[in-house]
C-alpha cells in the first residue's frame, strides 16, 4: 500500500537525518548526462539496473516521474530542479516502501575536462529499522551507482557511434 511522504525542499540534502553521497567520472559531457537523466526518463532501466520501469508524468502542473525499482518498490516523484548541464533533483511524494518518511535525490553534474563528475546525493528520513539497514548498505549503493554511471557512459558512447 502506498503512503505519502513529507514534502521537502532542495535544502534537505544538507539537513536530512541520513545522506548517501556517491560520485563517479563519466567520459560523456554534462549536457549528454543531463539529457539522459532528465529527458530520457523511460530509458533509465537500460543503464541503472536498480530501476525496472520509469516514466515522466505531470503532477499538479509540475514535472514528475513514476519509478519502479528492483524488489518491487514504487515511487511517485516531483522534479525539484531541472538545470540543464548542471543539476537534476526530485523528491519522492508517495511510495510503497515501508518506513520512509522523506526522500530527495540530487544529481549534480560537474564539468571535468571533456567529461563529467556525477555526484548523486540520496537524502532521507526514515524509521530506525530502515536507517539501521541503510547504514551498512552504503558500500553496495555506491557500487550500484558507479556501475550505473559506467553503463550510462557506454550507452551514450554507443549513441555517439564510438567507444567511451
VEXMARZA-171607 format. One record per atom (N, C-alpha, C): atom name; residue in three letters; x, y, z. Coordinates in nm, 3 decimals, always signed. Layout:
N
["CA", "ALA", [X, Y, Z]]
...
//
This chain:
164
["N", "UNK", [+0.083, -0.118, +0.000]]
["CA", "UNK", [+0.000, +0.000, +0.000]]
["C", "UNK", [+0.088, +0.125, +0.000]]
["N", "UNK", [+0.060, +0.217, -0.089]]
["CA", "UNK", [+0.138, +0.340, -0.099]]
["C", "UNK", [+0.104, +0.435, +0.015]]
["N", "UNK", [+0.204, +0.509, +0.058]]
["CA", "UNK", [+0.181, +0.611, +0.158]]
["C", "UNK", [+0.255, +0.739, +0.118]]
["N", "UNK", [+0.201, +0.852, +0.162]]
["CA", "UNK", [+0.261, +0.980, +0.130]]
["C", "UNK", [+0.383, +1.007, +0.215]]
["N", "UNK", [+0.478, +1.077, +0.156]]
["CA", "UNK", [+0.599, +1.118, +0.226]]
["C", "UNK", [+0.594, +1.267, +0.255]]
["N", "UNK", [+0.669, +1.309, +0.353]]
["CA", "UNK", [+0.676, +1.450, +0.388]]
["C", "UNK", [+0.742, +1.527, +0.273]]
["N", "UNK", [+0.680, +1.635, +0.227]]
["CA", "UNK", [+0.744, +1.714, +0.121]]
["C", "UNK", [+0.866, +1.788, +0.177]]
["N", "UNK", [+0.974, +1.783, +0.102]]
["CA", "UNK", [+1.097, +1.851, +0.142]]
["C", "UNK", [+1.149, +1.934, +0.026]]
["N", "UNK", [+1.233, +2.031, +0.058]]
["CA", "UNK", [+1.295, +2.115, -0.044]]
["C", "UNK", [+1.436, +2.071, -0.073]]
["N", "UNK", [+1.499, +2.142, -0.164]]
["CA", "UNK", [+1.635, +2.106, -0.204]]
["C", "UNK", [+1.734, +2.112, -0.089]]
["N", "UNK", [+1.708, +2.196, +0.011]]
["CA", "UNK", [+1.799, +2.206, +0.125]]
["C", "UNK", [+1.802, +2.077, +0.208]]
["N", "UNK", [+1.710, +1.986, +0.182]]
["CA", "UNK", [+1.707, +1.860, +0.255]]
["C", "UNK", [+1.835, +1.779, +0.234]]
["N", "UNK", [+1.906, +1.803, +0.123]]
["CA", "UNK", [+2.033, +1.733, +0.101]]
["C", "UNK", [+2.135, +1.768, +0.208]]
["N", "UNK", [+2.118, +1.881, +0.275]]
["CA", "UNK", [+2.210, +1.923, +0.381]]
["C", "UNK", [+2.158, +1.890, +0.521]]
["N", "UNK", [+2.027, +1.872, +0.536]]
["CA", "UNK", [+1.969, +1.858, +0.669]]
["C", "UNK", [+1.910, +1.721, +0.698]]
["N", "UNK", [+1.906, +1.633, +0.601]]
["CA", "UNK", [+1.844, +1.501, +0.617]]
["C", "UNK", [+1.914, +1.420, +0.726]]
["N", "UNK", [+1.838, +1.342, +0.802]]
["CA", "UNK", [+1.900, +1.256, +0.904]]
["C", "UNK", [+1.996, +1.152, +0.846]]
["N", "UNK", [+1.972, +1.111, +0.721]]
["CA", "UNK", [+2.060, +1.014, +0.656]]
["C", "UNK", [+2.089, +1.062, +0.515]]
["N", "UNK", [+2.218, +1.065, +0.480]]
["CA", "UNK", [+2.261, +1.107, +0.347]]
["C", "UNK", [+2.359, +1.005, +0.293]]
["N", "UNK", [+2.337, +0.967, +0.169]]
["CA", "UNK", [+2.432, +0.882, +0.097]]
["C", "UNK", [+2.481, +0.965, -0.020]]
["N", "UNK", [+2.611, +0.985, -0.029]]
["CA", "UNK", [+2.669, +1.066, -0.136]]
["C", "UNK", [+2.768, +0.980, -0.212]]
["N", "UNK", [+2.748, +0.974, -0.343]]
["CA", "UNK", [+2.835, +0.895, -0.431]]
["C", "UNK", [+2.880, +0.984, -0.546]]
["N", "UNK", [+2.999, +0.955, -0.598]]
["CA", "UNK", [+3.049, +1.029, -0.714]]
["C", "UNK", [+3.119, +0.934, -0.808]]
["N", "UNK", [+3.111, +0.965, -0.936]]
["CA", "UNK", [+3.179, +0.885, -1.038]]
["C", "UNK", [+3.210, +0.976, -1.157]]
["N", "UNK", [+3.313, +0.938, -1.231]]
["CA", "UNK", [+3.351, +1.014, -1.351]]
["C", "UNK", [+3.286, +0.952, -1.473]]
["N", "UNK", [+3.226, +1.037, -1.556]]
["CA", "UNK", [+3.172, +0.994, -1.685]]
["C", "UNK", [+3.253, +1.060, -1.795]]
["N", "UNK", [+3.282, +0.986, -1.900]]
["CA", "UNK", [+3.351, +1.042, -2.016]]
["C", "UNK", [+3.259, +1.140, -2.089]]
["N", "UNK", [+3.129, +1.113, -2.085]]
["CA", "UNK", [+3.031, +1.196, -2.153]]
["C", "UNK", [+3.029, +1.338, -2.094]]
["N", "UNK", [+2.996, +1.433, -2.179]]
["CA", "UNK", [+2.986, +1.574, -2.139]]
["C", "UNK", [+2.862, +1.595, -2.051]]
["N", "UNK", [+2.863, +1.700, -1.968]]
["CA", "UNK", [+2.749, +1.726, -1.880]]
["C", "UNK", [+2.615, +1.733, -1.953]]
["N", "UNK", [+2.613, +1.792, -2.071]]
["CA", "UNK", [+2.487, +1.802, -2.145]]
["C", "UNK", [+2.430, +1.666, -2.182]]
["N", "UNK", [+2.516, +1.573, -2.221]]
["CA", "UNK", [+2.471, +1.437, -2.255]]
["C", "UNK", [+2.417, +1.366, -2.131]]
["N", "UNK", [+2.489, +1.379, -2.021]]
["CA", "UNK", [+2.446, +1.313, -1.897]]
["C", "UNK", [+2.312, +1.373, -1.852]]
["N", "UNK", [+2.300, +1.504, -1.857]]
["CA", "UNK", [+2.176, +1.569, -1.816]]
["C", "UNK", [+2.058, +1.519, -1.900]]
["N", "UNK", [+2.074, +1.515, -2.031]]
["CA", "UNK", [+1.965, +1.468, -2.118]]
["C", "UNK", [+1.922, +1.327, -2.081]]
["N", "UNK", [+2.019, +1.241, -2.051]]
["CA", "UNK", [+1.987, +1.103, -2.012]]
["C", "UNK", [+1.908, +1.100, -1.881]]
["N", "UNK", [+1.944, +1.187, -1.788]]
["CA", "UNK", [+1.875, +1.190, -1.659]]
["C", "UNK", [+1.735, +1.250, -1.671]]
["N", "UNK", [+1.726, +1.366, -1.733]]
["CA", "UNK", [+1.603, +1.446, -1.728]]
["C", "UNK", [+1.510, +1.424, -1.847]]
["N", "UNK", [+1.566, +1.403, -1.964]]
["CA", "UNK", [+1.483, +1.397, -2.085]]
["C", "UNK", [+1.452, +1.255, -2.131]]
["N", "UNK", [+1.532, +1.159, -2.087]]
["CA", "UNK", [+1.514, +1.021, -2.131]]
["C", "UNK", [+1.480, +0.931, -2.012]]
["N", "UNK", [+1.382, +0.974, -1.935]]
["CA", "UNK", [+1.344, +0.904, -1.811]]
["C", "UNK", [+1.310, +0.758, -1.839]]
["N", "UNK", [+1.238, +0.731, -1.947]]
["CA", "UNK", [+1.196, +0.593, -1.976]]
["C", "UNK", [+1.314, +0.501, -2.007]]
["N", "UNK", [+1.430, +0.557, -2.037]]
["CA", "UNK", [+1.548, +0.476, -2.069]]
["C", "UNK", [+1.630, +0.440, -1.944]]
["N", "UNK", [+1.596, +0.493, -1.828]]
["CA", "UNK", [+1.674, +0.463, -1.707]]
["C", "UNK", [+1.696, +0.313, -1.685]]
["N", "UNK", [+1.597, +0.226, -1.706]]
["CA", "UNK", [+1.622, +0.083, -1.681]]
["C", "UNK", [+1.731, +0.023, -1.771]]
["N", "UNK", [+1.764, +0.089, -1.880]]
["CA", "UNK", [+1.868, +0.039, -1.970]]
["C", "UNK", [+2.009, +0.062, -1.916]]
["N", "UNK", [+2.021, +0.153, -1.819]]
["CA", "UNK", [+2.156, +0.180, -1.766]]
["C", "UNK", [+2.163, +0.176, -1.614]]
["N", "UNK", [+2.053, +0.190, -1.543]]
["CA", "UNK", [+2.055, +0.183, -1.396]]
["C", "UNK", [+1.979, +0.057, -1.357]]
["N", "UNK", [+2.053, -0.048, -1.325]]
["CA", "UNK", [+1.994, -0.180, -1.304]]
["C", "UNK", [+1.890, -0.184, -1.192]]
["N", "UNK", [+1.901, -0.097, -1.093]]
["CA", "UNK", [+1.804, -0.096, -0.984]]
["C", "UNK", [+1.666, -0.048, -1.030]]
["N", "UNK", [+1.662, +0.026, -1.140]]
["CA", "UNK", [+1.537, +0.080, -1.194]]
["C", "UNK", [+1.481, -0.019, -1.296]]
["N", "UNK", [+1.359, -0.066, -1.271]]
["CA", "UNK", [+1.298, -0.162, -1.364]]
["C", "UNK", [+1.197, -0.096, -1.458]]
["N", "UNK", [+1.149, +0.022, -1.421]]
["CA", "UNK", [+1.049, +0.091, -1.503]]
["C", "UNK", [+1.046, +0.237, -1.460]]
["N", "UNK", [+1.036, +0.328, -1.556]]
["CA", "UNK", [+1.029, +0.470, -1.524]]
["C", "UNK", [+0.956, +0.542, -1.636]]
["N", "UNK", [+0.881, +0.644, -1.597]]
["CA", "UNK", [+0.817, +0.728, -1.698]]
["C", "UNK", [+0.796, +0.867, -1.641]]
["N", "UNK", [+0.804, +0.967, -1.730]]
["CA", "UNK", [+0.776, +1.104, -1.685]]
["C", "UNK", [+0.626, +1.123, -1.671]]
["N", "UNK", [+0.586, +1.205, -1.576]]
["CA", "UNK", [+0.445, +1.241, -1.556]]
["C", "UNK", [+0.438, +1.388, -1.517]]
["N", "UNK", [+0.320, +1.443, -1.526]]
["CA", "UNK", [+0.297, +1.577, -1.474]]
["C", "UNK", [+0.212, +1.563, -1.350]]
["N", "UNK", [+0.253, +1.629, -1.243]]
["CA", "UNK", [+0.181, +1.623, -1.116]]
["C", "UNK", [+0.151, +1.765, -1.071]]
["N", "UNK", [+0.025, +1.796, -1.063]]
["CA", "UNK", [-0.017, +1.929, -1.016]]
["C", "UNK", [+0.056, +2.041, -1.090]]
["N", "UNK", [+0.067, +2.026, -1.221]]
["CA", "UNK", [+0.130, +2.128, -1.304]]
["C", "UNK", [+0.281, +2.128, -1.303]]
["N", "UNK", [+0.342, +2.030, -1.236]]
["CA", "UNK", [+0.489, +2.022, -1.229]]
["C", "UNK", [+0.536, +1.890, -1.289]]
["N", "UNK", [+0.657, +1.893, -1.340]]
["CA", "UNK", [+0.717, +1.770, -1.394]]
["C", "UNK", [+0.737, +1.671, -1.281]]
["N", "UNK", [+0.717, +1.545, -1.312]]
["CA", "UNK", [+0.739, +1.440, -1.214]]
["C", "UNK", [+0.777, +1.311, -1.282]]
["N", "UNK", [+0.786, +1.207, -1.202]]
["CA", "UNK", [+0.825, +1.076, -1.252]]
["C", "UNK", [+0.750, +0.969, -1.173]]
["N", "UNK", [+0.729, +0.857, -1.237]]
["CA", "UNK", [+0.686, +0.736, -1.168]]
["C", "UNK", [+0.796, +0.634, -1.193]]
["N", "UNK", [+0.841, +0.569, -1.085]]
["CA", "UNK", [+0.957, +0.481, -1.093]]
["C", "UNK", [+0.928, +0.354, -1.015]]
["N", "UNK", [+0.974, +0.243, -1.072]]
["CA", "UNK", [+0.971, +0.115, -1.001]]
["C", "UNK", [+1.113, +0.063, -0.993]]
["N", "UNK", [+1.146, +0.010, -0.876]]
["CA", "UNK", [+1.280, -0.044, -0.853]]
["C", "UNK", [+1.276, -0.196, -0.843]]
["N", "UNK", [+1.393, -0.255, -0.864]]
["CA", "UNK", [+1.408, -0.397, -0.844]]
["C", "UNK", [+1.364, -0.428, -0.702]]
["N", "UNK", [+1.289, -0.533, -0.682]]
["CA", "UNK", [+1.239, -0.567, -0.549]]
["C", "UNK", [+1.097, -0.520, -0.525]]
["N", "UNK", [+1.042, -0.440, -0.618]]
["CA", "UNK", [+0.902, -0.401, -0.610]]
["C", "UNK", [+0.872, -0.264, -0.552]]
["N", "UNK", [+0.972, -0.188, -0.509]]
["CA", "UNK", [+0.944, -0.054, -0.457]]
["C", "UNK", [+0.896, +0.037, -0.569]]
["N", "UNK", [+0.797, +0.117, -0.539]]
["CA", "UNK", [+0.742, +0.213, -0.635]]
["C", "UNK", [+0.748, +0.352, -0.574]]
["N", "UNK", [+0.772, +0.451, -0.660]]
["CA", "UNK", [+0.779, +0.590, -0.617]]
["C", "UNK", [+0.704, +0.679, -0.716]]
["N", "UNK", [+0.634, +0.777, -0.664]]
["CA", "UNK", [+0.580, +0.887, -0.743]]
["C", "UNK", [+0.658, +1.009, -0.696]]
["N", "UNK", [+0.715, +1.082, -0.792]]
["CA", "UNK", [+0.811, +1.187, -0.758]]
["C", "UNK", [+0.776, +1.321, -0.824]]
["N", "UNK", [+0.825, +1.427, -0.765]]
["CA", "UNK", [+0.816, +1.561, -0.822]]
["C", "UNK", [+0.957, +1.610, -0.851]]
["N", "UNK", [+0.979, +1.660, -0.973]]
["CA", "UNK", [+1.109, +1.716, -1.008]]
["C", "UNK", [+1.124, +1.850, -0.936]]
["N", "UNK", [+1.230, +1.864, -0.862]]
["CA", "UNK", [+1.256, +1.983, -0.781]]
["C", "UNK", [+1.355, +2.079, -0.848]]
["N", "UNK", [+1.444, +2.025, -0.929]]
["CA", "UNK", [+1.543, +2.108, -1.001]]
["C", "UNK", [+1.573, +2.041, -1.133]]
["N", "UNK", [+1.565, +2.119, -1.239]]
["CA", "UNK", [+1.599, +2.071, -1.373]]
["C", "UNK", [+1.681, +2.182, -1.439]]
["N", "UNK", [+1.811, +2.181, -1.410]]
["CA", "UNK", [+1.902, +2.284, -1.458]]
["C", "UNK", [+1.995, +2.220, -1.561]]
["N", "UNK", [+1.965, +2.240, -1.691]]
["CA", "UNK", [+2.043, +2.173, -1.795]]
["C", "UNK", [+2.193, +2.184, -1.773]]
["N", "UNK", [+2.259, +2.069, -1.790]]
["CA", "UNK", [+2.404, +2.054, -1.780]]
["C", "UNK", [+2.456, +2.069, -1.638]]
["N", "UNK", [+2.370, +2.089, -1.538]]
["CA", "UNK", [+2.418, +2.116, -1.403]]
["C", "UNK", [+2.355, +2.029, -1.296]]
["N", "UNK", [+2.221, +2.019, -1.294]]
["CA", "UNK", [+2.154, +1.957, -1.180]]
["C", "UNK", [+2.019, +1.900, -1.218]]
["N", "UNK", [+1.990, +1.783, -1.160]]
["CA", "UNK", [+1.859, +1.721, -1.174]]
["C", "UNK", [+1.824, +1.661, -1.039]]
["N", "UNK", [+1.715, +1.708, -0.978]]
["CA", "UNK", [+1.678, +1.661, -0.845]]
["C", "UNK", [+1.528, +1.635, -0.840]]
["N", "UNK", [+1.490, +1.538, -0.760]]
["CA", "UNK", [+1.349, +1.505, -0.744]]
["C", "UNK", [+1.327, +1.452, -0.603]]
["N", "UNK", [+1.204, +1.473, -0.555]]
["CA", "UNK", [+1.168, +1.420, -0.423]]
["C", "UNK", [+1.059, +1.318, -0.443]]
["N", "UNK", [+1.056, +1.220, -0.356]]
["CA", "UNK", [+0.951, +1.119, -0.357]]
["C", "UNK", [+0.832, +1.174, -0.280]]
["N", "UNK", [+0.715, +1.163, -0.340]]
["CA", "UNK", [+0.591, +1.208, -0.276]]
["C", "UNK", [+0.511, +1.091, -0.221]]
["N", "UNK", [+0.520, +0.977, -0.288]]
["CA", "UNK", [+0.447, +0.857, -0.248]]
["C", "UNK", [+0.535, +0.736, -0.273]]
["N", "UNK", [+0.523, +0.636, -0.187]]
["CA", "UNK", [+0.596, +0.511, -0.207]]
["C", "UNK", [+0.524, +0.397, -0.137]]
["N", "UNK", [+0.557, +0.277, -0.179]]
["CA", "UNK", [+0.509, +0.159, -0.107]]
["C", "UNK", [+0.618, +0.103, -0.014]]
["N", "UNK", [+0.734, +0.169, -0.010]]
["CA", "UNK", [+0.845, +0.125, +0.075]]
["C", "UNK", [+0.814, +0.161, +0.220]]
["N", "UNK", [+0.804, +0.063, +0.307]]
["CA", "UNK", [+0.771, +0.093, +0.446]]
["C", "UNK", [+0.886, +0.166, +0.517]]
["N", "UNK", [+0.848, +0.252, +0.609]]
["CA", "UNK", [+0.947, +0.317, +0.694]]
["C", "UNK", [+1.004, +0.447, +0.641]]
["N", "UNK", [+0.984, +0.478, +0.513]]
["CA", "UNK", [+1.035, +0.605, +0.460]]
["C", "UNK", [+0.943, +0.719, +0.500]]
["N", "UNK", [+1.003, +0.830, +0.541]]
["CA", "UNK", [+0.925, +0.950, +0.579]]
["C", "UNK", [+0.946, +1.064, +0.480]]
["N", "UNK", [+1.067, +1.074, +0.425]]
["CA", "UNK", [+1.101, +1.179, +0.328]]
["C", "UNK", [+1.220, +1.130, +0.247]]
["N", "UNK", [+1.224, +1.166, +0.117]]
["CA", "UNK", [+1.332, +1.122, +0.029]]
["C", "UNK", [+1.352, +1.225, -0.081]]
["N", "UNK", [+1.477, +1.264, -0.101]]
["CA", "UNK", [+1.515, +1.353, -0.210]]
["C", "UNK", [+1.643, +1.300, -0.272]]
["N", "UNK", [+1.649, +1.296, -0.405]]
["CA", "UNK", [+1.770, +1.258, -0.476]]
["C", "UNK", [+1.816, +1.377, -0.559]]
["N", "UNK", [+1.944, +1.405, -0.555]]
["CA", "UNK", [+2.001, +1.521, -0.622]]
["C", "UNK", [+2.123, +1.479, -0.702]]
["N", "UNK", [+2.118, +1.499, -0.833]]
["CA", "UNK", [+2.228, +1.466, -0.924]]
["C", "UNK", [+2.295, +1.597, -0.964]]
["N", "UNK", [+2.419, +1.616, -0.924]]
["CA", "UNK", [+2.497, +1.733, -0.965]]
["C", "UNK", [+2.596, +1.690, -1.072]]
["N", "UNK", [+2.607, +1.769, -1.177]]
["CA", "UNK", [+2.695, +1.739, -1.289]]
["C", "UNK", [+2.804, +1.846, -1.293]]
["N", "UNK", [+2.927, +1.803, -1.269]]
["CA", "UNK", [+3.039, +1.895, -1.256]]
["C", "UNK", [+3.133, +1.872, -1.374]]
["N", "UNK", [+3.154, +1.973, -1.461]]
["CA", "UNK", [+3.245, +1.956, -1.573]]
["C", "UNK", [+3.383, +1.912, -1.525]]
["N", "UNK", [+3.441, +1.816, -1.597]]
["CA", "UNK", [+3.575, +1.765, -1.566]]
["C", "UNK", [+3.646, +1.738, -1.698]]
["N", "UNK", [+3.716, +1.839, -1.748]]
["CA", "UNK", [+3.774, +1.827, -1.881]]
["C", "UNK", [+3.660, +1.817, -1.982]]
["N", "UNK", [+3.665, +1.716, -2.067]]
["CA", "UNK", [+3.555, +1.696, -2.163]]
["C", "UNK", [+3.447, +1.606, -2.105]]
["N", "UNK", [+3.467, +1.556, -1.984]]
["CA", "UNK", [+3.372, +1.466, -1.920]]
["C", "UNK", [+3.296, +1.532, -1.806]]
["N", "UNK", [+3.248, +1.448, -1.716]]
["CA", "UNK", [+3.161, +1.496, -1.608]]
["C", "UNK", [+3.186, +1.417, -1.480]]
["N", "UNK", [+3.196, +1.486, -1.369]]
["CA", "UNK", [+3.187, +1.421, -1.239]]
["C", "UNK", [+3.038, +1.421, -1.204]]
["N", "UNK", [+2.984, +1.304, -1.183]]
["CA", "UNK", [+2.843, +1.290, -1.148]]
["C", "UNK", [+2.838, +1.265, -0.997]]
["N", "UNK", [+2.774, +1.356, -0.924]]
["CA", "UNK", [+2.760, +1.340, -0.779]]
["C", "UNK", [+2.612, +1.322, -0.746]]
["N", "UNK", [+2.584, +1.210, -0.683]]
["CA", "UNK", [+2.446, +1.172, -0.651]]
["C", "UNK", [+2.431, +1.172, -0.500]]
["N", "UNK", [+2.336, +1.250, -0.451]]
["CA", "UNK", [+2.306, +1.254, -0.309]]
["C", "UNK", [+2.165, +1.199, -0.289]]
["N", "UNK", [+2.154, +1.101, -0.202]]
["CA", "UNK", [+2.026, +1.048, -0.160]]
["C", "UNK", [+2.007, +1.094, -0.016]]
["N", "UNK", [+1.909, +1.179, +0.005]]
["CA", "UNK", [+1.881, +1.233, +0.138]]
["C", "UNK", [+1.748, +1.177, +0.185]]
["N", "UNK", [+1.745, +1.123, +0.307]]
["CA", "UNK", [+1.620, +1.064, +0.352]]
["C", "UNK", [+1.601, +1.073, +0.501]]
["N", "UNK", [+1.475, +1.061, +0.537]]
["CA", "UNK", [+1.434, +1.046, +0.675]]
["C", "UNK", [+1.354, +0.917, +0.678]]
["N", "UNK", [+1.384, +0.832, +0.773]]
["CA", "UNK", [+1.319, +0.701, +0.779]]
["C", "UNK", [+1.314, +0.653, +0.923]]
["N", "UNK", [+1.235, +0.551, +0.942]]
["CA", "UNK", [+1.225, +0.489, +1.074]]
["C", "UNK", [+1.360, +0.428, +1.114]]
["N", "UNK", [+1.375, +0.402, +1.243]]
["CA", "UNK", [+1.501, +0.345, +1.293]]
["C", "UNK", [+1.537, +0.214, +1.224]]
["N", "UNK", [+1.444, +0.120, +1.201]]
["CA", "UNK", [+1.483, -0.005, +1.133]]
["C", "UNK", [+1.537, +0.019, +0.991]]
["N", "UNK", [+1.477, +0.114, +0.918]]
["CA", "UNK", [+1.525, +0.144, +0.783]]
["C", "UNK", [+1.664, +0.205, +0.790]]
["N", "UNK", [+1.684, +0.299, +0.882]]
["CA", "UNK", [+1.818, +0.360, +0.897]]
["C", "UNK", [+1.921, +0.254, +0.934]]
["N", "UNK", [+1.883, +0.160, +1.017]]
["CA", "UNK", [+1.973, +0.054, +1.059]]
["C", "UNK", [+2.018, -0.031, +0.939]]
["N", "UNK", [+1.926, -0.058, +0.848]]
["CA", "UNK", [+1.958, -0.137, +0.728]]
["C", "UNK", [+2.041, -0.055, +0.629]]
["N", "UNK", [+2.007, +0.072, +0.612]]
["CA", "UNK", [+2.074, +0.154, +0.511]]
["C", "UNK", [+2.219, +0.186, +0.547]]
["N", "UNK", [+2.250, +0.197, +0.674]]
["CA", "UNK", [+2.388, +0.227, +0.713]]
["C", "UNK", [+2.487, +0.128, +0.653]]
["N", "UNK", [+2.471, -0.001, +0.680]]
["CA", "UNK", [+2.562, -0.100, +0.623]]
["C", "UNK", [+2.548, -0.117, +0.471]]
["N", "UNK", [+2.437, -0.068, +0.414]]
["CA", "UNK", [+2.415, -0.082, +0.269]]
["C", "UNK", [+2.490, +0.021, +0.187]]
["N", "UNK", [+2.552, +0.120, +0.254]]
["CA", "UNK", [+2.621, +0.228, +0.181]]
["C", "UNK", [+2.720, +0.177, +0.075]]
["N", "UNK", [+2.808, +0.084, +0.107]]
["CA", "UNK", [+2.902, +0.038, +0.004]]
["C", "UNK", [+2.831, -0.023, -0.118]]
["N", "UNK", [+2.725, -0.096, -0.095]]
["CA", "UNK", [+2.650, -0.156, -0.206]]
["C", "UNK", [+2.581, -0.051, -0.292]]
["N", "UNK", [+2.528, +0.053, -0.227]]
["CA", "UNK", [+2.465, +0.162, -0.300]]
["C", "UNK", [+2.569, +0.233, -0.386]]
["N", "UNK", [+2.685, +0.259, -0.329]]
["CA", "UNK", [+2.793, +0.323, -0.405]]
["C", "UNK", [+2.837, +0.239, -0.522]]
["N", "UNK", [+2.850, +0.109, -0.502]]
["CA", "UNK", [+2.889, +0.018, -0.610]]
["C", "UNK", [+2.784, +0.020, -0.721]]
["N", "UNK", [+2.657, +0.014, -0.685]]
["CA", "UNK", [+2.549, +0.016, -0.784]]
["C", "UNK", [+2.549, +0.148, -0.861]]
["N", "UNK", [+2.572, +0.258, -0.792]]
["CA", "UNK", [+2.577, +0.389, -0.857]]
["C", "UNK", [+2.692, +0.396, -0.958]]
["N", "UNK", [+2.811, +0.356, -0.915]]
["CA", "UNK", [+2.926, +0.362, -1.006]]
["C", "UNK", [+2.904, +0.272, -1.128]]
["N", "UNK", [+2.843, +0.157, -1.106]]
["CA", "UNK", [+2.810, +0.069, -1.219]]
["C", "UNK", [+2.710, +0.134, -1.313]]
["N", "UNK", [+2.613, +0.205, -1.257]]
["CA", "UNK", [+2.513, +0.274, -1.340]]
["C", "UNK", [+2.579, +0.383, -1.424]]
["N", "UNK", [+2.670, +0.459, -1.364]]
["CA", "UNK", [+2.737, +0.565, -1.441]]
["C", "UNK", [+2.822, +0.504, -1.552]]
["N", "UNK", [+2.891, +0.394, -1.524]]
["CA", "UNK", [+2.969, +0.326, -1.630]]
["C", "UNK", [+2.877, +0.280, -1.743]]
["N", "UNK", [+2.764, +0.222, -1.706]]
["CA", "UNK", [+2.668, +0.173, -1.805]]
["C", "UNK", [+2.610, +0.289, -1.886]]
["N", "UNK", [+2.577, +0.398, -1.820]]
["CA", "UNK", [+2.527, +0.516, -1.890]]
["C", "UNK", [+2.632, +0.568, -1.986]]
["N", "UNK", [+2.756, +0.573, -1.943]]
["CA", "UNK", [+2.865, +0.621, -2.028]]
["C", "UNK", [+2.876, +0.535, -2.155]]
["N", "UNK", [+2.868, +0.403, -2.138]]
["CA", "UNK", [+2.874, +0.313, -2.255]]
["C", "UNK", [+2.756, +0.339, -2.348]]
["N", "UNK", [+2.640, +0.355, -2.292]]
["CA", "UNK", [+2.519, +0.380, -2.372]]
["C", "UNK", [+2.533, +0.510, -2.451]]
["N", "UNK", [+2.581, +0.616, -2.385]]
["CA", "UNK", [+2.598, +0.744, -2.453]]
["C", "UNK", [+2.705, +0.737, -2.560]]
["N", "UNK", [+2.814, +0.662, -2.534]]
["CA", "UNK", [+2.919, +0.645, -2.634]]
["C", "UNK", [+2.864, +0.570, -2.755]]
["N", "UNK", [+2.784, +0.466, -2.731]]
["CA", "UNK", [+2.723, +0.393, -2.843]]
["C", "UNK", [+2.634, +0.483, -2.926]]
["N", "UNK", [+2.560, +0.572, -2.859]]
["CA", "UNK", [+2.472, +0.665, -2.930]]
["C", "UNK", [+2.552, +0.763, -3.016]]
["N", "UNK", [+2.674, +0.796, -2.969]]
["CA", "UNK", [+2.761, +0.886, -3.047]]
["C", "UNK", [+2.831, +0.809, -3.159]]
["N", "UNK", [+2.827, +0.677, -3.151]]
["CA", "UNK", [+2.889, +0.596, -3.256]]
["C", "UNK", [+3.036, +0.566, -3.233]]
["N", "UNK", [+3.083, +0.581, -3.110]]
["CA", "UNK", [+3.222, +0.544, -3.080]]
["C", "UNK", [+3.235, +0.501, -2.936]]
["N", "UNK", [+3.337, +0.421, -2.906]]
["CA", "UNK", [+3.353, +0.370, -2.769]]
["C", "UNK", [+3.381, +0.482, -2.671]]
["N", "UNK", [+3.333, +0.461, -2.545]]
["CA", "UNK", [+3.353, +0.559, -2.437]]
["C", "UNK", [+3.475, +0.525, -2.366]]
//
